[in-house]
Amino acid sequence: MDCLQFFSPQPATRDTPSRLRNPFENNPHPLAITASKILKETLQHSFKPIDIGKMFGVLVVSDQAGKIGFLSSFSGMFNQQWQAVGFVPPVFDIDQQQLFLNDGAIAVNGLTATIEALLLCSGYLTALDDLHQLEQHQSAALISLKKQHKSQKKQRQLQRSQIKENIDFDGDEAQIMKQLALLSQQDKREYLQLKLQSQVLLDQFNTKIDDNYRHKIAQLKQQRRDLSKRLHDQVFDSYRLHNSLGEVATVRSLFDGKNPPSGTGDCAAPKLLQFAFNHQLKPLALAEFWWGEPPSTGVRHHGNLYAPCRGKCHPILPFMLKGLDVESSDDASIRQTLEPTIVYEDVDIVVVNKPADLLSIPGKEEHHSVLSWLRKNYPDATGALLVHRLDMSTSGLLLAAKTAQAHKFLQKQFINRTVHKRYIAVLSKVIKNEPKVIDLPLRVDLDDRPRQVVCYEHGKSAVTRMEVISSDAVSTRVYFYPVTGRTHQLRVHAAHYNGLAAPIVGDDLYGTRGGRLFLHAQMLTFDHPTTGERMEVISSAPF
């Protein structure tokens, strides 16, 4: 096994993990970090620079004799190849998949060629051209008739005004007015009749084109969609994932009937675990890191450790980890003991200081939060209580209203952006001492929620002002003034290479995991819902 590299010297028993850490917590065991450093050195010296960044992974394992080493892998393809010397192979059988993909590609390409031939055939193009000319002719006829009717209407209006004003007019006025009304109705009928005749002609022409060409093209396109869907399903059914219990499941079966995202099963972690199970190796510790240029939308920094993506790996890794002794997270039990503290309170509002790692509102699997604490401590309060939220990892000030009326008043200020917020943060790099405005639109990463990505096409506007407070040799303390309030806005604006390119210290999503996220909502300025007084509430940063 050329992809298994043993440690030399072998680690001491006390330095070897007895249980596998939860890979999604981005808290790799020191032995996995050591293995990742060895792989980084190999990439640095033995491979040419990677144009497009990629996630790499290491899995510390023990063989049947108890000898400790590690496996290496990469996500997707490396240098346009599924396999590379020193790395574990993909989960699927390359030759088998290529066989049915080649056959499928031939069939899809054949359908595409037939569709394109029909779309470009002279009969179809001539029919479309004739249809276009007919549409223009019918439209011109309707416009001409409408213009004629408009002129006749002006003449009738003139006659009516002369009758009403009795200006040199002889004859039976009532009879003439009746004739004018009949002429008006006749014009309407004439226009509607021509419009109906025009539509009948166009429908007949379109039906002829449908029968001769469009229906055939639509059927071929549906055949192509059906074939592509079958190929898509066949691809994911060829990913047969294993676990330590000897169980086997396809990628598609683990997504509850939903279509797996493209590339599911090709990430570093599934490859590593699959190889370990197939070669009787015991997984001990896992780590993944980004290598190369950052992606254009998301936040990845060269050499940084990251957890497996949730969109592709979260549905499949729990199955692959079955039977292994995986550490359970103590974070949830610790969070149950966290409580906010009151900073300001009166009959209408309460401002609390939220500790880091406490949810603002209840989650799907965790109920304890600032909102549940408020409901418990203010049972007589009306309305929604919390007026805004903070990320779980962020500490600081949260504003709540005790009455529905106060909540509505305060919420309107947030909507109108008259509430001013100031955050204090410590960045992981030195930033020049100058004010900066960061304007990067954000949207959720559909394949890796709750991560956010920069997206100029579909993202929502996100603007942050920044002010440097101080810096030392390795970090910078700053104020953030968010103009908008998007999810993870400050964290992405700090970490993204088009922002500050300096992740907030302790950011496990966009930077490097630490004891806590060094981001604190330090100041809130707003108008009191009853007195109208402009209020400023400040909370000192705990770091």
Sequence and secondary structure as in RCSB ss.txt:
>XXXX:A:sequence
MDCLQFFSPQPATRDTPSRLRNPFENNPHPLAITASKILKETLQHSFKPIDIGKMFGVLVVSDQAGKIGFLSSFS
GMFNQQWQAVGFVPPVFDIDQQQLFLNDGAIAVNGLTATIEALLLCSGYLTALDDLHQLEQHQSAALISLKKQHK
SQKKQRQLQRSQIKENIDFDGDEAQIMKQLALLSQQDKREYLQLKLQSQVLLDQFNTKIDDNYRHKIAQLKQQRR
DLSKRLHDQVFDSYRLHNSLGEVATVRSLFDGKNPPSGTGDCAAPKLLQFAFNHQLKPLALAEFWWGEPPSTGVR
HHGNLYAPCRGKCHPILPFMLKGLDVESSDDASIRQTLEPTIVYEDVDIVVVNKPADLLSIPGKEEHHSVLSWLR
KNYPDATGALLVHRLDMSTSGLLLAAKTAQAHKFLQKQFINRTVHKRYIAVLSKVIKNEPKVIDLPLRVDLDDRP
RQVVCYEHGKSAVTRMEVISSDAVSTRVYFYPVTGRTHQLRVHAAHYNGLAAPIVGDDLYGTRGGRLFLHAQMLT
FDHPTTGERMEVISSAPF
>XXXX:A:secstr
 TTEEE SS   GGGS SSB  GGG    HHHHHHHHHHHHHHHHHS   SS EEEEEEEEE TT  EEEEEEES
S BTTBS  TTS   SS HHHHHHHHHHHHHHHHHHHHHHHHHHH HHHHHHHHHHHHHHHHHHHHHHHHHHHHH
HHHHHHHHHHHHHHHT S  S HHHHHHHHHHHHHHHHHHHHHHHHHHHHHHHHHHHHHIIIIIHHHHHHHHHHH
HHHHHHHHHHHHT EEE TTS EEETGGGGTTS   TTTT SHHHHHHHHHHHTT EEEEEEEEEESS  SSS  
 TT EE   HHHHTTTHHHHTTTS B   SHHHHHTT   EEEEE SSEEEEEE TT  SS  SS   SHHHHHH
HH TT  S  B S   TT EEEEEEESSHHHHHHHHHHHHTT SEEEEEEEESS   SS EEEE  EEE TTSTT
 EEE TTT B  EEEEEEEEE SS EEEEEEESS  TTHHHHHHHSTTTTS  BTB TTTS B SS  EEEEEEE
EE TTT  EEEEE     
